[in-house]
Amino acid sequence: MASFLGFIILAVVSWASILWGGKSGFSELFMTETWAGVAEFIGQLLGRGTEGTPAFLDFASWRDPLWLSLDTIAMSVLAIGFAALAVLLTFLPAARNAAFGELSGS
């Protein structure tokens, strides 16, 4: 219980030092200039003030990022496969109870 209470106290103190001790930018979240910038950004996303179709609605421009994303997913799956193979090849010899103990079958 004491460690949990210590954790809560440290978390509160650290967040307090971040929010009030330095320039965290938290107070800028409530400024009207910030929300005006957000409205302008969303307006530009929707194509307001620009000619033509916004980029996210131009489906021809999605082709290259889509294929690059699929390549990234394929590389991730391949890396996970290599890691799993490496684990399977090394964990049995490294585990003393599996190699010499009751799990060895001898």
C-alpha positions in Angstrom: 0.0 0.0 0.0 2.9 2.4 0.8 4.4 1.9 -2.6 1.1 2.6 -4.4 0.7 5.8 -2.3 4.3 6.8 -3.1 3.6 6.2 -6.8 0.5 8.4 -6.7 2.4 11.1 -4.9 5.3 11.0 -7.4 2.9 11.0 -10.4 1.0 14.1 -9.0 4.2 15.9 -8.3 5.8 15.2 -11.7 2.6 16.3 -13.5 2.4 19.4 -11.4 6.0 20.3 -12.3 5.4 19.7 -16.0 2.2 21.7 -16.1 3.2 24.7 -13.9 7.0 24.5 -13.6 7.9 24.8 -17.3 6.6 25.6 -20.7 4.3 22.6 -21.3 1.9 24.4 -23.7 -1.1 23.3 -21.6 -2.4 26.8 -21.2 -2.2 27.4 -24.9 -4.8 24.7 -25.4 -7.4 27.2 -24.1 -6.4 30.2 -26.2 -8.6 31.5 -29.0 -5.7 31.7 -31.4 -5.1 28.0 -31.0 -8.7 27.2 -31.9 -8.7 29.6 -34.8 -5.6 27.7 -36.2 -7.5 24.4 -35.7 -10.5 25.8 -37.6 -8.2 27.1 -40.4 -6.4 23.7 -40.6 -9.7 21.8 -40.9 -10.9 24.2 -43.5 -7.8 23.6 -45.6 -8.3 19.8 -45.2 -11.8 20.2 -46.5 -10.6 22.2 -49.5 -11.7 25.7 -48.4 -9.6 28.4 -50.0 -7.9 26.1 -52.5 -8.5 25.2 -56.0 -9.2 21.6 -57.0 -9.8 18.6 -55.0 -8.2 18.2 -51.5 -5.4 15.7 -51.5 -7.1 13.2 -49.2 -10.1 13.1 -51.6 -7.9 12.5 -54.6 -7.9 8.7 -54.6 -5.0 8.5 -57.2 -2.7 10.1 -54.6 -3.6 7.3 -52.1 -2.1 4.5 -54.3 1.6 5.0 -53.5 1.1 5.4 -49.7 -1.2 2.4 -49.7 1.5 0.2 -51.3 4.2 1.5 -49.1 2.0 0.8 -46.0 1.4 -2.8 -47.3 5.2 -3.2 -47.7 5.7 -2.0 -44.2 3.2 -4.5 -42.8 4.9 -7.3 -44.8 8.3 -6.3 -43.5 6.9 -6.3 -39.9 5.4 -9.8 -40.3 8.6 -11.0 -41.8 10.6 -9.6 -38.9 8.3 -11.2 -36.4 8.7 -14.5 -38.2 12.5 -14.2 -38.1 12.4 -13.3 -34.4 10.1 -16.3 -33.6 12.5 -18.6 -35.5 15.4 -17.2 -33.6 13.6 -17.7 -30.3 12.6 -21.3 -31.1 16.2 -22.1 -32.0 17.7 -20.6 -28.9 15.3 -20.9 -26.0 15.5 -24.7 -25.6 19.3 -24.9 -25.3 19.3 -21.8 -23.0 16.6 -23.2 -20.6 18.4 -25.4 -18.1 15.1 -27.1 -17.0 14.2 -28.0 -20.6 17.7 -29.1 -21.6 18.7 -31.1 -18.5 15.8 -31.2 -16.1 12.4 -32.7 -15.9 11.2 -31.3 -19.2 14.1 -32.9 -21.2 12.4 -36.3 -21.3 15.4 -38.2 -20.2 
